[in-house]
Amino acid sequence: MLKDSVKHIIVKKVSKNNIFDTEDQLAIEEPLEIQVKYDLAGNQTKKSISVTMRTPGNDEELAVGFLFTEGIINDKSQVEKINTDIFDENKVLVTLTENVVPKFQTSERNFYTTSSCGVCGKSSIDAIKTVSSFQQKEDNISVPANLFYTLQKTLRKEQEVFQNTGGLHASAIFDLQGNSILLREDVGRHNALDKVIGASFLNEQLPLNNIILLLSGRASFELIQKASMAGIKIVAAIGAPSSLALQLAEDFDITLIGFLGKERFNIYSGSQRITL
């Protein structure tokens, strides 16, 4: 992924009283148009769903991850094929299987894909409950607190592009013993998570109800929304959660951890799953 995700440039570096040319690496940011093709009343219909600024790489995962977390599709069997446009690598077309109609009408969210949420408030939380593929169930998950102390170190070790550019967000999933399962990076924190969920979707591994999701930055409403759609029960973030993210986590009985550091973190909701 690194080759397609960074751009090598020459910059002038200033150090004390010296100035000199040196090579630097920037995280690439380019638009990705996500399109859906489906059969409507016997006619093939193609519709552009979203344009999101992303770091190239794992675009198929990003496309289906976005469609799933927005409630437009809910099962791998609904996807016939995924193609990148041969003339424009910044376009991905998801073709749905015959007689599958995407559920555009079930989501009240606007596809405003930035780090802020598209729509906010109780109505959006109710909308997520309506389109979620997985019903809330009681669980007996129990994770020792000291396990979380190792996750950030593992995340940084595996963040290949971040180490070279310092410019990308990451989402990673771990099993309940702290073993790394999958990590994805992107210039957009929501895209990184869509890539993780999209990969799990394509591998038919959903729901992710026995994993820990680690976010490299803050926990926004949109990220908790995507986590809830994938059935994730534990979310840990290096940064802080927003108030609406906490409200959503409480409504979906998600354990939400923030300010995860070397030997500290805050539990904002779902503390019953964390043991000392």
Backbone as CSV, one residue per row, in Angstrom:
resi,resn,N_x,N_y,N_z,CA_x,CA_y,CA_z,C_x,C_y,C_z
1,MET,0.818,-1.214,0.000,0.000,0.000,0.000,0.848,1.259,0.000
2,LEU,2.048,1.197,0.601,2.852,2.389,0.791,3.176,3.083,-0.515
3,LYS,3.517,2.324,-1.567,3.926,2.903,-2.840,2.850,3.814,-3.411
4,ASP,1.586,3.430,-3.330,0.504,4.201,-3.917,-0.074,5.235,-2.961
5,SER,0.404,5.267,-1.728,-0.209,6.102,-0.715,0.595,7.341,-0.355
6,VAL,1.822,7.427,-0.849,2.666,8.565,-0.517,3.254,9.191,-1.775
7,LYS,3.593,10.470,-1.659,4.239,11.208,-2.737,5.570,11.728,-2.222
8,HIS,6.622,11.488,-2.988,7.965,11.936,-2.605,8.201,13.332,-3.173
9,ILE,8.616,14.249,-2.314,8.877,15.624,-2.741,10.181,16.111,-2.108
10,ILE,10.685,17.217,-2.623,11.854,17.876,-2.055,11.384,19.130,-1.319
11,VAL,11.788,19.251,-0.067,11.426,20.423,0.725,12.698,21.089,1.238
12,LYS,12.555,22.332,1.663,13.668,23.025,2.310,13.487,22.892,3.820
13,LYS,14.449,22.286,4.463,14.372,22.048,5.897,15.227,23.069,6.634
14,VAL,14.617,23.650,7.647,15.316,24.636,8.460,15.652,24.009,9.801
15,SER,16.916,24.059,10.184,17.371,23.518,11.462,18.358,24.512,12.067
16,LYS,17.904,25.162,13.129,18.692,26.228,13.761,19.019,27.294,12.717
17,ASN,20.289,27.471,12.384,20.673,28.516,11.425,20.992,27.965,10.047
18,ASN,20.598,26.715,9.810,20.889,26.086,8.522,19.612,25.843,7.741
19,ILE,19.713,25.899,6.413,18.605,25.570,5.532,19.155,24.705,4.404
20,PHE,18.478,23.579,4.135,19.000,22.662,3.123,17.851,21.869,2.517
21,ASP,18.094,21.335,1.311,17.100,20.518,0.623,17.127,19.090,1.160
22,THR,15.943,18.512,1.315,15.851,17.120,1.747,14.582,16.504,1.193
23,GLU,14.551,15.189,1.126,13.368,14.504,0.625,12.340,14.343,1.739
24,ASP,11.065,14.491,1.382,9.973,14.283,2.330,8.905,13.446,1.648
25,GLN,7.994,12.906,2.450,6.896,12.103,1.918,5.575,12.669,2.427
26,LEU,4.633,12.833,1.504,3.299,13.315,1.847,2.271,12.220,1.600
27,ALA,1.293,12.134,2.481,0.180,11.214,2.260,-0.648,11.726,1.089
28,ILE,-0.938,10.856,0.144,-1.729,11.250,-1.021,-3.197,11.367,-0.649
29,GLU,-3.824,12.412,-1.136,-5.258,12.630,-0.944,-5.896,12.860,-2.312
30,GLU,-6.825,11.987,-2.687,-7.513,12.098,-3.970,-8.989,11.746,-3.784
31,PRO,-9.865,12.258,-4.654,-11.298,11.937,-4.528,-11.594,10.535,-5.036
32,LEU,-12.541,9.874,-4.393,-13.049,8.595,-4.880,-14.557,8.712,-5.040
33,GLU,-15.027,8.467,-6.264,-16.467,8.457,-6.520,-16.982,7.021,-6.408
34,ILE,-17.939,6.815,-5.533,-18.537,5.493,-5.334,-19.861,5.449,-6.092
35,GLN,-19.963,4.506,-7.023,-21.159,4.349,-7.839,-21.793,2.984,-7.588
36,VAL,-23.109,2.927,-7.746,-23.836,1.673,-7.598,-24.625,1.404,-8.870
37,LYS,-24.567,0.164,-9.365,-25.332,-0.256,-10.536,-26.293,-1.352,-10.111
38,TYR,-27.570,-1.180,-10.455,-28.582,-2.146,-10.021,-29.736,-2.173,-11.019
39,ASP,-30.578,-3.192,-10.888,-31.719,-3.359,-11.786,-32.948,-2.706,-11.172
40,LEU,-33.578,-1.822,-11.912,-34.783,-1.133,-11.449,-35.860,-1.268,-12.514
41,ALA,-36.888,-2.068,-12.206,-38.002,-2.293,-13.134,-37.514,-2.766,-14.489
42,GLY,-36.524,-3.655,-14.472,-36.016,-4.218,-15.719,-34.977,-3.378,-16.423
43,ASN,-34.669,-2.211,-15.866,-33.677,-1.342,-16.479,-32.438,-1.246,-15.590
44,GLN,-31.257,-1.313,-16.211,-30.016,-1.146,-15.469,-29.822,0.325,-15.121
45,THR,-29.680,0.595,-13.851,-29.535,1.970,-13.363,-28.190,2.125,-12.664
46,LYS,-27.491,3.198,-13.006,-26.217,3.502,-12.348,-26.341,4.843,-11.651
47,LYS,-25.944,4.854,-10.375,-26.111,6.068,-9.581,-24.837,6.365,-8.804
48,SER,-24.430,7.617,-8.828,-23.298,8.047,-8.019,-23.784,8.297,-6.599
49,ILE,-23.149,7.641,-5.619,-23.601,7.696,-4.243,-22.838,8.711,-3.421
50,SER,-21.530,8.762,-3.614,-20.720,9.638,-2.768,-19.397,9.929,-3.441
51,VAL,-18.847,11.089,-3.134,-17.464,11.408,-3.470,-16.764,11.724,-2.160
52,THR,-15.744,10.946,-1.850,-15.031,11.142,-0.597,-13.544,11.327,-0.867
53,MET,-12.915,12.188,-0.120,-11.475,12.378,-0.241,-10.780,11.276,0.548
54,ARG,-9.938,10.497,-0.144,-9.328,9.346,0.495,-7.885,9.176,0.053
55,THR,-7.166,8.313,0.754,-5.841,7.869,0.347,-6.011,6.636,-0.525
56,PRO,-5.509,6.636,-1.762,-5.683,5.475,-2.644,-5.172,4.190,-1.995
57,GLY,-5.882,3.122,-2.276,-5.550,1.820,-1.712,-6.762,1.226,-1.032
58,ASN,-7.027,-0.055,-1.270,-8.170,-0.749,-0.673,-9.493,-0.049,-1.019
59,ASP,-9.572,0.449,-2.257,-10.765,1.200,-2.660,-12.023,0.332,-2.716
60,GLU,-11.885,-0.933,-3.082,-13.055,-1.817,-3.110,-13.604,-2.018,-1.701
61,GLU,-12.710,-2.186,-0.734,-13.135,-2.301,0.653,-13.834,-1.023,1.104
62,LEU,-13.269,0.103,0.742,-13.860,1.384,1.124,-15.260,1.531,0.553
63,ALA,-15.442,1.168,-0.707,-16.737,1.327,-1.361,-17.819,0.484,-0.698
64,VAL,-17.554,-0.823,-0.515,-18.582,-1.677,0.081,-18.735,-1.394,1.571
65,GLY,-17.633,-0.999,2.225,-17.728,-0.634,3.629,-18.635,0.559,3.828
66,PHE,-18.495,1.557,2.951,-19.354,2.737,3.018,-20.814,2.364,2.760
67,LEU,-21.059,1.562,1.724,-22.436,1.175,1.396,-23.065,0.382,2.540
68,PHE,-22.265,-0.465,3.189,-22.800,-1.254,4.305,-23.074,-0.380,5.523
69,THR,-22.120,0.456,5.909,-22.307,1.242,7.132,-23.378,2.312,6.973
70,GLU,-23.734,2.634,5.731,-24.830,3.575,5.504,-26.164,2.860,5.319
71,GLY,-26.181,1.515,5.441,-27.434,0.767,5.370,-27.961,0.563,3.968
72,ILE,-27.150,0.819,2.945,-27.604,0.704,1.558,-27.592,-0.757,1.110
73,ILE,-26.609,-1.520,1.575,-26.580,-2.972,1.373,-26.313,-3.614,2.726
74,ASN,-26.628,-4.906,2.877,-26.405,-5.530,4.188,-25.811,-6.932,4.126
75,ASP,-25.452,-7.417,2.937,-24.906,-8.766,2.853,-24.044,-8.892,1.600
76,LYS,-22.975,-9.698,1.699,-22.080,-9.871,0.569,-22.792,-10.470,-0.643
77,SER,-23.816,-11.290,-0.393,-24.543,-11.918,-1.495,-25.232,-10.894,-2.387
78,GLN,-25.409,-9.682,-1.900,-26.040,-8.626,-2.696,-25.081,-7.983,-3.690
79,VAL,-23.793,-8.281,-3.564,-22.781,-7.681,-4.435,-22.349,-8.687,-5.496
80,GLU,-22.573,-8.331,-6.754,-22.162,-9.206,-7.852,-20.690,-9.028,-8.180
81,LYS,-20.260,-7.770,-8.295,-18.858,-7.496,-8.596,-18.535,-6.045,-8.255
82,ILE,-17.243,-5.778,-8.132,-16.749,-4.428,-7.848,-15.653,-4.123,-8.858
83,ASN,-15.773,-3.005,-9.553,-14.800,-2.661,-10.590,-14.290,-1.242,-10.414
84,THR,-12.986,-1.090,-10.598,-12.408,0.248,-10.699,-12.442,0.667,-12.159
85,ASP,-12.870,1.894,-12.417,-12.971,2.402,-13.784,-11.605,2.328,-14.468
86,ILE,-11.539,1.690,-15.635,-10.258,1.526,-16.329,-9.716,2.853,-16.845
87,PHE,-10.598,3.846,-17.015,-10.167,5.153,-17.505,-9.960,6.150,-16.368
88,ASP,-10.478,5.839,-15.194,-10.379,6.754,-14.052,-10.287,5.929,-12.779
89,GLU,-9.077,5.803,-12.247,-8.867,4.969,-11.058,-9.497,5.553,-9.799
90,ASN,-10.057,6.751,-9.915,-10.736,7.371,-8.783,-12.255,7.159,-8.818
91,LYS,-12.689,6.164,-9.566,-14.107,5.779,-9.600,-14.230,4.282,-9.351
92,VAL,-15.129,3.901,-8.463,-15.391,2.487,-8.189,-16.870,2.220,-8.404
93,LEU,-17.181,1.173,-9.167,-18.560,0.795,-9.451,-18.877,-0.518,-8.739
94,VAL,-19.894,-0.494,-7.882,-20.367,-1.691,-7.199,-21.639,-2.152,-7.897
95,THR,-21.579,-3.307,-8.552,-22.741,-3.857,-9.249,-23.454,-4.830,-8.327
96,LEU,-24.737,-4.592,-8.104,-25.514,-5.450,-7.221,-26.086,-6.635,-7.988
97,THR,-26.346,-7.709,-7.294,-26.892,-8.901,-7.931,-28.320,-8.634,-8.398
98,GLU,-28.780,-9.482,-9.289,-30.097,-9.308,-9.897,-31.193,-9.256,-8.832
99,ASN,-32.123,-8.343,-9.027,-33.290,-8.140,-8.162,-32.967,-7.523,-6.801
100,VAL,-31.723,-7.105,-6.598,-31.375,-6.390,-5.367,-31.466,-4.895,-5.620
101,VAL,-32.308,-4.218,-4.839,-32.471,-2.772,-4.958,-31.837,-2.124,-3.732
102,PRO,-30.899,-1.208,-3.922,-30.249,-0.562,-2.773,-31.247,0.217,-1.928
103,LYS,-31.025,0.232,-0.631,-31.958,0.848,0.312,-31.592,2.301,0.577
104,PHE,-31.706,3.115,-0.455,-31.403,4.532,-0.270,-32.375,5.185,0.696
105,GLN,-33.639,4.757,0.652,-34.679,5.436,1.407,-34.631,5.133,2.897
106,THR,-33.858,4.128,3.329,-33.879,3.757,4.743,-32.975,4.629,5.595
107,SER,-32.105,5.369,4.964,-31.177,6.189,5.736,-31.534,7.655,5.641
108,GLU,-31.585,8.318,6.792,-31.845,9.752,6.828,-30.562,10.564,6.728
109,ARG,-29.432,9.863,6.652,-28.165,10.568,6.656,-27.871,11.176,5.285
110,ASN,-27.294,12.374,5.300,-26.771,12.955,4.073,-25.371,12.407,3.879
111,PHE,-24.992,12.087,2.645,-23.681,11.518,2.407,-22.650,12.638,2.322
112,TYR,-22.446,13.268,3.462,-21.494,14.363,3.575,-20.263,13.803,4.265
113,THR,-19.357,13.229,3.477,-18.303,12.406,4.043,-17.078,13.246,4.386
114,THR,-17.140,13.870,5.543,-15.976,14.523,6.119,-15.841,13.976,7.516
115,SER,-14.910,14.540,8.287,-14.699,14.016,9.632,-15.832,14.400,10.578
116,SER,-16.668,15.368,10.176,-17.827,15.694,10.997,-19.001,14.851,10.551
117,CYS,-20.014,14.713,11.427,-21.124,13.835,11.071,-22.056,14.520,10.080
118,GLY,-22.736,13.724,9.272,-23.628,14.251,8.253,-24.867,14.877,8.836
119,VAL,-25.539,14.175,9.724,-26.687,14.734,10.436,-26.521,14.368,11.892
120,CYS,-26.960,15.229,12.755,-26.744,15.013,14.176,-28.046,15.152,14.946
121,GLY,-28.139,14.452,16.049,-29.318,14.521,16.886,-29.993,13.179,17.036
122,LYS,-31.064,13.158,17.821,-31.753,11.920,18.144,-32.337,11.253,16.907
123,SER,-32.785,12.038,15.919,-33.400,11.440,14.732,-32.407,10.579,13.975
124,SER,-31.132,11.004,13.930,-30.133,10.223,13.216,-29.817,8.933,13.957
125,ILE,-29.831,8.969,15.287,-29.610,7.752,16.066,-30.746,6.769,15.830
126,ASP,-31.975,7.254,15.820,-33.124,6.395,15.544,-33.038,5.802,14.145
127,ALA,-32.534,6.583,13.179,-32.399,6.091,11.809,-31.399,4.951,11.743
128,ILE,-30.304,5.051,12.487,-29.297,3.995,12.509,-29.891,2.723,13.094
129,LYS,-30.691,2.857,14.150,-31.337,1.690,14.742,-32.235,0.987,13.728
130,THR,-32.870,1.769,12.864,-33.794,1.218,11.879,-33.080,0.392,10.824
131,VAL,-31.890,0.842,10.374,-31.223,0.189,9.258,-30.127,-0.783,9.689
132,SER,-29.814,-0.849,10.969,-28.749,-1.737,11.431,-29.074,-3.192,11.105
133,SER,-28.064,-3.919,10.611,-28.264,-5.317,10.217,-28.297,-6.261,11.410
134,PHE,-27.765,-5.814,12.543,-27.603,-6.712,13.678,-28.384,-6.209,14.884
135,GLN,-29.143,-7.108,15.473,-29.930,-6.771,16.644,-29.025,-6.744,17.877
136,GLN,-29.343,-5.846,18.792,-28.585,-5.781,20.032,-28.902,-7.004,20.891
137,LYS,-27.846,-7.657,21.361,-28.010,-8.823,22.210,-27.123,-8.680,23.443
138,GLU,-27.568,-9.296,24.520,-26.745,-9.292,25.720,-25.490,-10.129,25.475
139,ASP,-24.399,-9.761,26.109,-23.153,-10.500,25.951,-22.458,-10.576,27.304
140,ASN,-21.465,-11.436,27.391,-20.680,-11.584,28.615,-19.207,-11.294,28.356
141,ILE,-18.940,-10.348,27.455,-17.569,-9.980,27.114,-16.883,-9.386,28.345
142,SER,-15.672,-9.831,28.598,-14.882,-9.320,29.722,-13.426,-9.195,29.280
143,VAL,-12.902,-7.973,29.338,-11.544,-7.707,28.876,-10.749,-7.052,30.007
144,PRO,-9.573,-7.573,30.338,-8.766,-6.937,31.395,-8.258,-5.573,30.960
145,ALA,-8.256,-4.640,31.884,-7.871,-3.264,31.563,-6.456,-3.177,31.010
146,ASN,-5.533,-3.972,31.554,-4.139,-3.844,31.117,-3.920,-4.309,29.683
147,LEU,-4.865,-5.030,29.099,-4.731,-5.420,27.696,-4.724,-4.188,26.790
148,PHE,-5.492,-3.169,27.147,-5.600,-1.982,26.300,-4.290,-1.200,26.240
149,TYR,-3.448,-1.339,27.265,-2.201,-0.584,27.288,-1.265,-0.972,26.152
150,THR,-1.413,-2.174,25.624,-0.520,-2.654,24.564,-1.001,-2.278,23.164
151,LEU,-2.276,-1.875,23.050,-2.856,-1.694,21.719,-2.252,-0.521,20.962
152,GLN,-2.030,0.600,21.663,-1.499,1.764,20.976,-0.104,1.490,20.417
153,LYS,0.727,0.775,21.174,2.068,0.427,20.704,1.988,-0.421,19.444
154,THR,1.078,-1.381,19.433,0.903,-2.234,18.254,0.420,-1.414,17.067
155,LEU,-0.510,-0.488,17.312,-1.040,0.364,16.245,0.072,1.172,15.595
156,ARG,0.894,1.827,16.389,1.971,2.655,15.851,2.989,1.814,15.085
157,LYS,3.250,0.622,15.589,4.216,-0.264,14.944,3.741,-0.673,13.558
158,GLU,2.425,-0.853,13.399,1.882,-1.340,12.139,1.424,-0.236,11.196
159,GLN,1.428,1.033,11.676,1.008,2.141,10.821,2.140,2.522,9.883
160,GLU,2.266,1.783,8.817,3.378,1.951,7.884,3.426,3.346,7.282
161,VAL,2.294,3.833,6.764,2.295,5.123,6.068,2.424,6.264,7.056
162,PHE,1.805,6.121,8.242,1.909,7.187,9.240,3.364,7.404,9.638
163,GLN,4.102,6.340,9.773,5.497,6.458,10.180,6.300,7.262,9.161
164,ASN,5.897,7.196,7.890,6.628,7.900,6.836,6.115,9.314,6.587
165,THR,4.859,9.578,6.881,4.274,10.876,6.545,3.731,11.632,7.744
166,GLY,3.335,10.930,8.800,2.699,11.593,9.939,1.335,12.152,9.605
167,GLY,0.740,11.729,8.470,-0.463,12.393,7.998,-1.705,11.550,7.855
168,LEU,-1.720,10.334,8.396,-2.875,9.478,8.183,-3.507,9.023,9.489
169,HIS,-4.830,8.786,9.412,-5.561,8.156,10.507,-5.532,6.650,10.295
170,ALA,-5.792,5.918,11.376,-5.836,4.461,11.275,-7.002,3.920,12.077
171,SER,-7.548,2.812,11.605,-8.506,2.003,12.355,-7.961,0.583,12.362
172,ALA,-7.998,-0.053,13.525,-7.478,-1.410,13.640,-8.422,-2.238,14.492
173,ILE,-8.512,-3.520,14.182,-9.304,-4.415,15.015,-8.393,-5.485,15.610
174,PHE,-8.686,-5.821,16.871,-7.940,-6.805,17.631,-8.920,-7.821,18.190
175,ASP,-8.438,-9.042,18.439,-9.300,-9.988,19.133,-9.301,-9.676,20.624
176,LEU,-10.076,-10.399,21.395,-10.231,-10.085,22.819,-9.011,-10.461,23.641
177,GLN,-8.000,-11.055,23.002,-6.726,-11.322,23.670,-5.665,-10.288,23.278
178,GLY,-6.057,-9.291,22.462,-5.144,-8.229,22.064,-4.318,-8.523,20.841
179,ASN,-4.628,-9.601,20.116,-3.897,-9.921,18.891,-4.427,-9.094,17.720
180,SER,-3.516,-8.512,16.964,-3.903,-7.683,15.820,-4.517,-8.536,14.714
181,ILE,-5.651,-8.088,14.188,-6.342,-8.789,13.107,-6.199,-8.042,11.790
182,LEU,-6.456,-6.734,11.811,-6.482,-5.973,10.562,-6.313,-4.493,10.870
183,LEU,-5.563,-3.801,10.029,-5.376,-2.354,10.158,-5.484,-1.711,8.781
184,ARG,-6.139,-0.574,8.731,-6.207,0.208,7.502,-5.934,1.679,7.828
185,GLU,-5.261,2.361,6.900,-4.950,3.787,7.067,-5.622,4.598,5.966
186,ASP,-5.896,5.861,6.291,-6.465,6.756,5.281,-6.363,8.186,5.787
187,VAL,-6.366,9.114,4.847,-6.349,10.522,5.214,-7.651,10.919,5.924
188,GLY,-8.726,10.152,5.696,-10.003,10.378,6.381,-10.233,9.286,7.416
189,ARG,-10.505,9.671,8.659,-10.685,8.655,9.716,-11.886,7.758,9.431
190,HIS,-12.929,8.322,8.811,-14.109,7.527,8.487,-13.808,6.526,7.367
191,ASN,-12.926,6.920,6.431,-12.538,6.001,5.350,-11.731,4.827,5.889
192,ALA,-10.839,5.101,6.838,-10.028,4.020,7.409,-10.928,2.960,8.029
193,LEU,-11.969,3.408,8.729,-12.884,2.451,9.352,-13.737,1.744,8.303
194,ASP,-14.185,2.464,7.286,-14.952,1.809,6.214,-14.124,0.727,5.523
195,LYS,-12.818,0.960,5.382,-11.952,-0.051,4.765,-11.876,-1.301,5.635
196,VAL,-11.767,-1.120,6.949,-11.728,-2.263,7.865,-13.035,-3.038,7.800
197,ILE,-14.152,-2.308,7.879,-15.461,-2.967,7.854,-15.725,-3.574,6.478
198,GLY,-15.288,-2.878,5.419,-15.464,-3.412,4.068,-14.705,-4.712,3.860
199,ALA,-13.487,-4.793,4.390,-12.709,-6.035,4.290,-13.405,-7.162,5.038
200,SER,-13.939,-6.855,6.211,-14.667,-7.863,6.994,-15.949,-8.276,6.287
201,PHE,-16.604,-7.328,5.631,-17.814,-7.594,4.848,-17.507,-8.559,3.708
202,LEU,-16.443,-8.299,2.955,-16.093,-9.135,1.815,-15.631,-10.525,2.251
203,ASN,-15.063,-10.612,3.454,-14.627,-11.909,3.981,-15.718,-12.602,4.787
204,GLU,-16.924,-12.024,4.784,-18.087,-12.575,5.483,-17.794,-12.819,6.971
205,GLN,-17.185,-11.818,7.596,-16.815,-11.916,9.010,-17.692,-11.059,9.916
206,LEU,-18.722,-10.443,9.377,-19.619,-9.630,10.190,-20.670,-10.506,10.853
207,PRO,-21.149,-10.163,12.047,-20.818,-8.975,12.835,-19.483,-9.128,13.571
208,LEU,-18.867,-7.978,13.847,-17.600,-7.953,14.572,-17.871,-7.768,16.061
209,ASN,-18.617,-8.687,16.642,-19.062,-8.493,18.025,-18.104,-9.057,19.061
210,ASN,-17.014,-9.675,18.634,-16.022,-10.197,19.574,-14.643,-9.641,19.275
211,ILE,-14.592,-8.368,18.933,-13.320,-7.715,18.643,-13.269,-6.371,19.371
212,ILE,-12.079,-5.792,19.385,-11.864,-4.443,19.904,-11.477,-3.562,18.723
213,LEU,-12.166,-2.455,18.554,-11.822,-1.483,17.519,-10.981,-0.383,18.145
214,LEU,-9.833,-0.103,17.548,-8.957,0.967,18.017,-8.891,2.063,16.965
215,LEU,-9.154,3.290,17.390,-9.123,4.466,16.519,-7.905,5.305,16.866
216,SER,-7.179,5.765,15.852,-5.936,6.493,16.096,-6.161,7.921,16.568
217,GLY,-7.379,8.427,16.413,-7.660,9.800,16.826,-8.833,9.874,17.776
218,ARG,-9.723,10.834,17.520,-10.883,10.992,18.383,-12.020,10.075,17.931
219,ALA,-12.995,9.909,18.811,-14.162,9.077,18.497,-15.334,9.992,18.178
220,SER,-15.611,10.180,16.896,-16.707,11.047,16.471,-18.003,10.247,16.352
221,PHE,-19.103,10.965,16.225,-20.408,10.329,16.037,-20.386,9.381,14.850
222,GLU,-19.796,9.820,13.743,-19.818,9.015,12.523,-19.081,7.696,12.701
223,LEU,-17.975,7.711,13.439,-17.219,6.477,13.649,-17.973,5.507,14.546
224,ILE,-18.631,6.000,15.568,-19.432,5.129,16.431,-20.636,4.597,15.654
225,GLN,-21.197,5.402,14.775,-22.291,4.938,13.916,-21.842,3.760,13.061
226,LYS,-20.673,3.887,12.438,-20.169,2.810,11.591,-19.865,1.569,12.430
227,ALA,-19.293,1.762,13.611,-18.996,0.639,14.493,-20.268,-0.094,14.891
228,SER,-21.311,0.659,15.204,-22.579,0.041,15.617,-23.197,-0.750,14.472
229,MET,-23.077,-0.251,13.237,-23.607,-0.974,12.087,-22.897,-2.308,11.892
230,ALA,-21.607,-2.383,12.289,-20.835,-3.619,12.126,-20.960,-4.533,13.337
231,GLY,-21.738,-4.139,14.338,-21.940,-4.974,15.515,-20.806,-4.926,16.516
232,ILE,-19.933,-3.925,16.409,-18.787,-3.803,17.308,-19.255,-3.365,18.695
233,LYS,-18.729,-4.013,19.732,-19.163,-3.744,21.104,-18.137,-2.981,21.936
234,ILE,-16.870,-2.936,21.496,-15.839,-2.213,22.248,-15.063,-1.320,21.289
235,VAL,-15.062,-0.017,21.589,-14.325,0.955,20.783,-13.373,1.714,21.700
236,ALA,-12.094,1.718,21.357,-11.092,2.471,22.105,-10.475,3.512,21.182
237,ALA,-10.317,4.733,21.678,-9.776,5.826,20.868,-8.595,6.462,21.589
238,ILE,-7.601,6.883,20.816,-6.459,7.592,21.386,-6.891,8.972,21.869
239,GLY,-7.882,9.557,21.181,-8.378,10.876,21.544,-9.686,10.822,22.309
240,ALA,-10.390,11.937,22.282,-11.623,12.080,23.053,-12.846,11.726,22.212
241,PRO,-13.931,11.279,22.855,-15.201,11.124,22.141,-15.962,12.436,22.147
242,SER,-16.863,12.587,21.200,-17.774,13.730,21.225,-18.997,13.371,22.058
243,SER,-19.784,14.379,22.417,-20.970,14.128,23.245,-21.978,13.252,22.511
244,LEU,-22.133,13.458,21.211,-23.102,12.666,20.458,-22.590,11.244,20.227
245,ALA,-21.276,11.103,20.106,-20.700,9.760,20.011,-21.001,8.976,21.282
246,LEU,-20.884,9.638,22.426,-21.197,8.977,23.694,-22.670,8.605,23.776
247,GLN,-23.543,9.504,23.338,-24.981,9.215,23.366,-25.304,7.985,22.514
248,LEU,-24.689,7.906,21.338,-24.916,6.762,20.450,-24.362,5.483,21.069
249,ALA,-23.166,5.571,21.668,-22.567,4.397,22.315,-23.460,3.889,23.443
250,GLU,-24.030,4.788,24.217,-24.922,4.384,25.301,-26.178,3.729,24.750
251,ASP,-26.728,4.290,23.689,-27.955,3.739,23.100,-27.727,2.347,22.516
252,PHE,-26.509,2.077,22.031,-26.206,0.784,21.427,-25.428,-0.133,22.363
253,ASP,-25.304,0.253,23.623,-24.581,-0.549,24.612,-23.180,-0.883,24.127
254,ILE,-22.461,0.140,23.668,-21.078,-0.011,23.223,-20.149,0.483,24.323
255,THR,-19.123,-0.294,24.629,-18.089,0.161,25.552,-17.217,1.167,24.816
256,LEU,-17.178,2.397,25.322,-16.441,3.470,24.662,-15.316,3.947,25.574
257,ILE,-14.094,3.811,25.077,-12.894,4.214,25.803,-12.230,5.367,25.071
258,GLY,-11.784,6.368,25.808,-11.096,7.505,25.218,-9.805,7.818,25.940
259,PHE,-8.979,8.656,25.323,-7.688,9.066,25.872,-6.836,7.861,26.270
260,LEU,-6.806,6.867,25.379,-6.017,5.680,25.644,-4.538,6.014,25.540
261,GLY,-3.821,5.788,26.632,-2.386,6.055,26.666,-1.609,4.846,27.122
262,LYS,-0.389,5.075,27.555,0.500,3.981,27.916,-0.058,3.163,29.075
263,GLU,-0.527,3.823,30.104,-1.079,3.112,31.251,-2.294,3.841,31.809
264,ARG,-3.139,4.333,30.914,-4.324,5.070,31.362,-5.368,5.098,30.260
265,PHE,-6.614,5.255,30.624,-7.709,5.543,29.701,-8.947,5.883,30.509
266,ASN,-9.908,6.514,29.846,-11.207,6.814,30.443,-12.260,5.889,29.856
267,ILE,-13.157,5.393,30.694,-14.297,4.603,30.216,-15.524,5.498,30.239
268,TYR,-16.123,5.737,29.086,-17.267,6.635,28.987,-18.592,5.886,29.024
269,SER,-18.607,4.648,28.575,-19.826,3.837,28.606,-19.445,2.371,28.557
270,GLY,-20.357,1.505,28.997,-20.132,0.075,28.917,-19.007,-0.422,29.798
271,SER,-18.850,0.144,30.997,-17.728,-0.235,31.868,-17.813,-1.681,32.349
272,GLN,-18.984,-2.315,32.227,-19.133,-3.701,32.704,-18.247,-4.684,31.952
273,ARG,-17.740,-4.286,30.778,-16.907,-5.204,29.993,-15.424,-5.096,30.344
274,ILE,-15.053,-4.137,31.167,-13.642,-3.907,31.518,-13.415,-4.356,32.950
275,THR,-12.405,-5.219,33.149,-12.090,-5.722,34.482,-10.674,-5.349,34.878
276,LEU,-10.448,-5.202,36.169,-9.129,-4.907,36.699,-8.440,-6.208,37.114
